Amino acid sequence: MKVLIAAAEVAPLTKVGGLADVVGSLPAELIGLGHDVRVIVPKYGFVDYSQYKMTPVASGLTVLSLQEYRQVSVEQTMVGDTEVYLVNTEVLAKAGSVYGENELEKFWIFCECVCGALPYLSWQPDILHCHDWHTALLPLLARVNKMPCRTVFTIHNIKYQGYFDESILSRSGLRQYWLAGMPRLPQLPWNLMAQGILWADVINAVSENFAREILTAEYGYGAQDILNFRKEQLFGIRNGLGYEEYDPVIDKLIAAPYDSSDIGGKWASKKELQKRAGWKLVPDIPLVGMVSRLDEQKGLDIIIQAIPQILGDLNVQFVFLGRGKEYYETMLGNLETRFPANIKTYITFDNALAHLIYAGSDMFLMPSQWEPCGLGQLIAMRYGSLPIVRKTGGLADTVANLSVDLKRGSGFVFKNFDSAELAAAVKKAAVAFGNTDAWERAVKRVMELDFSWREPVKKYESLYKRALEMDISDPL
C-alpha cells in the first residue's frame, strides 16, 4: 500500500509533543512491513531546515483557499528513511510556532494546499492518514475533490477540536457539503474534528480504552454524538514506542548503560539526578520523576495538593521537568521553595535531562485527568521506572496495578481524580520500594514488557486494508 501521513508536526523535524513522535516513528514501522509510506507537513518559517537537503517537487501552484489565491510549493526531504513532503505557502512561512497563533486559518489553508498540490506530485497514495483536528478537513476535501484514495482519521487529543464560527465557513466554499443531510445525523459542533470524524472512511483513537471513553459525555468533549454515529468504524490502537530512541543500553544521555539483566547502571543516573538537584547521593530514598506539559490534563492540581500530604509522612524526592501554564509553573516553584530537600523543578524543555529522569527515577508520575495513550509511562517502564498513574485512557491499557508481593503488574494505579488517592498510591510505591529484592525483580520484569510498534503497526495495516475494502456510499 501507498500511505500518505498528514500532520501538523513530525519528529525530529518539527516536534512539539507526542503527536510528532508518533508521526515520526509509525512510517518507519510500516515501511518495514513493505509499504510505501510518506509524510506531509507544513513548512514553517521558524524552523531551521539547514541540516536537511530539500528537493523541489512542485512549484508555481495556485490554490484557492478562504477566498484567496495562495501561491504554493512543495519540497521533499528525508527524515531517517522516510520521505517527507513540506508544503510552503505564505501563512505557513510567516508562522512563529506550530501552535498558539492563527491556528484555525493556518491549518485550514494547509489542508486545502495539500489537496491542491497532491495531484501534481509524481506519487499518489492509496490511503491518506490524517492526524488530529489540524488535518481533519482533509477527509471532506478528499471526497469533494474526488481524490482516488481512502481516508483514515486518528484522534490523539479529543479536547482540542478546531472550533470556528460561521464567518470562516462562509469564506470556505464548503457550506453545501458541510451541512449535507444524512439519516440520523446528530447536530454537529462547529469544529474541524467533527468533520474529520464524519467524513473519514475509518477512525481510530490512540488506545483501546480511550476509544471507549470518548463515546461518553465525560470524555467526548462534545464529540460523543458524532463518534457514536460512526462507532462501527471507530477503533482503538495503542501508540508504540520508538525503541531505537529509548533504549537504556545505548542511550548516550544517561549516566551509564544498563538492561533488564543488570540494572546497576540505573543507580548511576539516580546519583547524577540527585547531584544536579543539590541533594545528598542516597540510593534508598524513593525518587519520583515527572516529564510533562504542565497543565490540568496532566494532573497538576492533585499533585500540588498531594505533595504536602506525602511529605508529611514520608521522605520522598520529586523531580519535575516541563513547561506549561504559568500558574502550575509558579505552584511547583513554591513547593520547591517550601521543600528544597525533596522537590526540584526544571521549568524548561530539555531532552537530555528528560532521558536522565526516566533512567534515574524509581517511579514515574502520570496522574492524568485524561490520557489518550501516553508515551511517558511507556518510556518510564522501558527504563525501569515504575509508573504511578490514574486509571484512564491509555494508562489503563498499559499499566497494570502491582500486587502486594510485586510479582504481578507493572505500576501503581489509582481510580479517582483525587489528591488523597494519589497520595495513597505514592505512599504504597514508597513502601514497596523498601523491599529491595522484590523491587529489583519487578523493575527487571517491567523492563522486558513490549510496548514497541510491533503489534500496533500490524493493527494500522489492518485498518488501512479495512478502509480500502469498504463499500462506501458517498452522500456528496
Steps between C-alpha positions, in 0.01 A plus 500: 500500500597861444424708808529876546500613864388861553566684824594832658837373627750218454802411712775602490430754224225691679432357846278649769343196664405134478324543165837570339645183653221286355518661155878466511511131594190335348611544134827314557310209653259487205790521256648203682186303408557581133271799452587826322437762769563874488418797722366845414530793743509881486829673429511747787699819469650475848665157451868469405510253211868553421601147599247349258545475126189643333389396152221697324225266378224750414515876455304785348170355619198715578238379748176679585448491878274719713425728204866569422730352238807361676837440339609150603814290461600160631847376588615153593762392753600186688444461873678178579376256237168679451422739215339819633318758289498858629220729383597865473264795472504848651298434816729206587818687412398780737419264788696562817399169661315180420212583733366798689458755220246527220450125534166459328580685177855363491394134506189556286722649230754220546230237436380673184859539380561128552198414286597759240860384475459123525388444137825663384725257686636204307390270783136445600382326821245225546443616858503856635556468877406821685592582860299716741293808422780676311447263205134412566381698198681264263244213499225742385728665244603160369135416432413840356799481263434133412853404602574131422598406855335392822535696823586403857462752783690454828392676819789577734345766724123537493497821707646711220260496203561811289190707576388775264201724427285542192717775356779260404249252357357775279851559363572131448267411213412180689166597651295274271710197597542593863130484567433201275206304637537139610243276668522516883793745486529677837547874525869567444716736701663773292850364487735319266537182703128423469536517122803271505299248701200532266680471165796271563452146376646358822572667836728394780601626841847441644406234755217253536373641829514856367288390201235382746526803727445760227157353427387645834411856598770497770786450254352588160522880538191548285606254229334197661184515284679500167740233631205281596352565154824359349587251774488198263805650331675614820794294627762531770869441429763565765794715399834327481828615646803553280743258662793633301477837676407365842741222589703515823760268348611754238363830636784755506293748704496295820782450750570132424349227280295217648244238405250267666767243586710752692347829616810620683545784253164642605647605835763706319224707339320536833821631658543747213141616540543550874829679442341743252223572748756581770395208717707240685568187295276253682379191314227392745287816477218444249539744209189583296544662158259684274560626145191676373320796358379689807124533476182365656485195272819361652368507857691801630209606723498179702881480498526844661240400760652157570868587547467662845296196612768264370798688640328527836530123531788386278845601380447497123677703231319651199661631181274689257591599145280692260336825399137601483251724668657771714283409799638145518857616439462742792337245731774242440760769564328584827507135605871483421557805721298338777662155467848558352636163620219310330391692189692621196322669213644573156273735305639430156507255209819293525514168316827390663366568848177320412695185414694530827174529696356189334818308586569651842153495655363203690139590420343714228198721566203519257179568696320630192146633499475340155770340285433381142801268500801650671862437410654600832390185680629285211841670506514475878435126497762455230750663739379314810318790663172359630208729408249649744190565289130569509285234333393686187549480123820335385635491854232243583600296194874499568551502879372214716480552875784329687413228745612531862791259438591689178493178299214611276422834340715786379415812700293667768149579380227706666146558372356840588644842417564580863806624690445259789496202261816629331671543838400145597645363173832682555517373857429145380784534248738639763427210737548246219832665410626405844481130406821518296514149359134487394529853356799413283328188371193707411715763323675235292169334409335829398800597286438189291140591412452574130348841423672535164318553170514126422132433571345847440650527150326177399171646622555813290571278202166325558326836544628618161384177338159544657474852355594374153249217514205708621196544278445874541178671398599861448228754594689771314 
